[in-house]
Amino acid sequence: MERSFPSLPCSFSSGTPAGGGGGGGAELKEHGSDGKLLSMRAQMEQHRANPACSGCHARMDPIGFALENYDAIGRWRTKDADSPINATGELPDGTRFEGPAGLNELLMSKYREDFAGAVTEKLLTYALGRGLEYYDQPAVRSIKRGAARDNYRMADLIAAIVDSVPFRMRRAPEP
């Protein structure tokens, strides 16, 4: 099944930037006006200057910047495009953090409930093989409550998902 996100101006649908690639603003410019290779952070800062993209990227980019020391295959690096990596981030509410450790600390303290809820929903979506519906929300809340009692241990979260009504009552796809 092909997924598309028509409400997101920056998103890609069928491999084509939204807006046909012309005005959607989805393509990143790898080189600056001086011809020098830009770091990913600099490319994203240019991209975020587009008002159609800035709303979402203001929320997403800081999280990605915190992980910028990792390359595409997970190796640690200290430079991108011959520039030192700046792994700091600032959320729209002004909360600042630096690098993976700072992001982890932030997610496990200030945004613990939000993070746990997102992980629960994504794991349940994967386990069910479909998107979540309104009628799945009681199970999501129950799983989250149980996970909170167990200090959000991954093993307990997975066990709660496997024991949930949506998972136990799912149907196999028809051949």
C-alpha positions as CSV (number, residue, x, y, z in Angstrom):
1,M,0.0,0.0,0.0
2,E,1.4,3.4,-1.0
3,R,1.2,6.1,1.6
4,S,1.0,9.8,0.8
5,F,0.7,12.9,3.0
6,P,-1.0,15.5,0.9
7,S,-1.4,17.9,3.9
8,L,2.4,18.2,4.3
9,P,3.8,20.7,1.8
10,C,7.4,19.3,2.2
11,S,6.5,15.7,2.1
12,F,7.1,13.3,-0.7
13,S,4.3,11.3,-2.4
14,S,5.2,8.7,-5.0
15,G,8.8,9.9,-4.9
16,T,7.9,13.4,-6.1
17,P,8.1,16.5,-3.9
18,A,4.7,18.0,-3.0
19,G,3.7,20.7,-5.4
20,G,5.3,18.9,-8.3
21,G,8.8,19.7,-7.2
22,G,8.7,23.3,-8.4
23,G,7.2,25.3,-5.5
24,G,7.0,22.7,-2.8
25,G,10.5,23.5,-1.4
26,A,11.3,19.9,-0.6
27,E,14.7,19.8,-2.4
28,L,17.7,20.7,-0.3
29,K,20.4,22.8,-1.8
30,E,23.7,21.0,-1.2
31,H,25.9,24.0,-2.1
32,G,25.8,27.6,-0.8
33,S,25.7,30.6,-3.1
34,D,29.5,30.6,-2.9
35,G,29.7,27.1,-4.3
36,K,30.9,25.5,-1.0
37,L,29.3,22.3,0.2
38,L,26.8,23.0,3.0
39,S,26.4,20.9,6.2
40,M,23.0,19.2,6.7
41,R,22.2,21.7,9.4
42,A,22.9,24.6,7.0
43,Q,20.8,22.9,4.3
44,M,17.9,22.5,6.7
45,E,18.2,26.1,7.9
46,Q,17.8,27.3,4.3
47,H,14.9,24.9,3.8
48,R,13.2,26.1,6.9
49,A,13.3,29.7,5.6
50,N,10.5,28.7,3.3
51,P,7.3,29.6,5.2
52,A,5.5,26.5,3.9
53,C,8.1,24.3,5.5
54,S,9.1,26.2,8.6
55,G,6.1,25.3,10.8
56,C,6.8,21.5,10.8
57,H,10.6,21.8,10.6
58,A,10.8,24.1,13.6
59,R,9.5,21.2,15.7
60,M,11.4,18.3,13.9
61,D,14.8,19.7,13.0
62,P,16.1,20.3,16.6
63,I,15.6,16.6,17.3
64,G,17.5,15.6,14.2
65,F,20.3,18.1,14.9
66,A,20.9,16.4,18.3
67,L,21.6,13.2,16.3
68,E,23.7,14.8,13.6
69,N,26.9,13.3,14.9
70,Y,25.7,9.9,13.5
71,D,26.2,9.4,9.7
72,A,23.7,7.5,7.5
73,I,24.9,4.1,8.8
74,G,25.3,5.1,12.4
75,R,29.0,5.8,12.6
76,W,30.0,8.7,14.9
77,R,31.4,11.7,13.2
78,T,32.6,15.1,14.2
79,K,32.4,17.0,10.9
80,D,29.9,17.4,8.1
81,A,30.9,19.1,4.9
82,D,34.3,20.0,6.5
83,S,32.5,21.9,9.3
84,P,32.3,20.9,12.9
85,I,29.0,19.4,13.8
86,N,26.7,21.6,15.9
87,A,24.5,19.1,17.7
88,T,22.5,21.6,19.7
89,G,18.8,22.0,19.5
90,E,16.1,24.3,20.7
91,L,12.5,23.4,20.7
92,P,9.7,25.9,19.9
93,D,9.1,26.3,23.7
94,G,12.7,27.5,24.2
95,T,14.0,24.2,25.7
96,R,17.7,23.8,24.7
97,F,19.7,20.6,24.6
98,E,22.9,19.3,23.2
99,G,23.6,16.0,21.4
100,P,22.1,12.5,21.9
101,A,22.7,12.5,25.7
102,G,20.9,15.9,26.0
103,L,18.0,14.7,23.8
104,N,17.7,11.5,25.9
105,E,17.7,13.5,29.1
106,L,15.0,15.8,27.8
107,L,12.8,12.9,26.5
108,M,13.2,11.0,29.8
109,S,12.3,13.9,31.9
110,K,10.2,16.8,30.5
111,Y,8.6,14.8,27.7
112,R,8.6,11.3,29.2
113,E,4.8,10.8,28.9
114,D,4.7,12.2,25.3
115,F,7.6,10.0,24.3
116,A,6.2,6.9,25.9
117,G,2.8,7.6,24.2
118,A,4.4,8.0,20.8
119,V,6.5,4.8,21.2
120,T,3.4,2.9,22.4
121,E,1.4,4.0,19.4
122,K,4.2,3.2,16.9
123,L,4.8,-0.2,18.4
124,L,1.1,-1.0,18.4
125,T,0.8,0.2,14.8
126,Y,3.7,-2.1,13.8
127,A,2.3,-5.0,15.7
128,L,-1.2,-4.7,14.2
129,G,0.1,-4.1,10.7
130,R,-2.3,-1.2,10.3
131,G,-2.8,2.4,11.4
132,L,-4.5,3.0,14.8
133,E,-8.2,3.9,14.8
134,Y,-10.3,5.7,17.4
135,Y,-11.4,2.4,18.8
136,D,-7.8,1.4,19.6
137,Q,-7.3,4.4,22.0
138,P,-8.6,2.6,25.1
139,A,-6.0,-0.1,24.5
140,V,-3.3,2.5,23.9
141,R,-4.2,4.3,27.2
142,S,-4.2,0.9,29.1
143,I,-0.8,-0.1,27.6
144,K,0.6,3.4,28.6
145,R,-0.7,3.1,32.2
146,G,0.8,-0.4,32.5
147,A,4.1,0.8,31.0
148,A,4.2,3.7,33.5
149,R,3.8,1.4,36.4
150,D,6.7,-0.7,35.1
151,N,8.9,2.4,34.5
152,Y,8.5,2.1,30.7
153,R,10.6,-1.0,30.4
154,M,10.6,-2.1,26.7
155,A,10.0,-5.8,27.6
156,D,6.9,-4.9,29.6
157,L,5.6,-2.5,26.9
158,I,5.9,-5.3,24.3
159,A,4.2,-7.8,26.6
160,A,1.3,-5.4,27.1
161,I,1.0,-4.9,23.4
162,V,0.9,-8.6,22.8
163,D,-1.7,-9.0,25.5
164,S,-3.9,-6.2,24.2
165,V,-7.3,-6.7,22.8
166,P,-6.4,-5.2,19.4
167,F,-3.4,-7.5,19.0
168,R,-5.2,-10.6,20.2
169,M,-8.3,-9.9,18.0
170,R,-6.6,-8.9,14.8
171,R,-7.4,-10.8,11.7
172,A,-4.9,-12.2,9.2
173,P,-5.1,-10.6,5.8
174,E,-7.1,-12.5,3.2
175,P,-5.1,-14.3,0.5
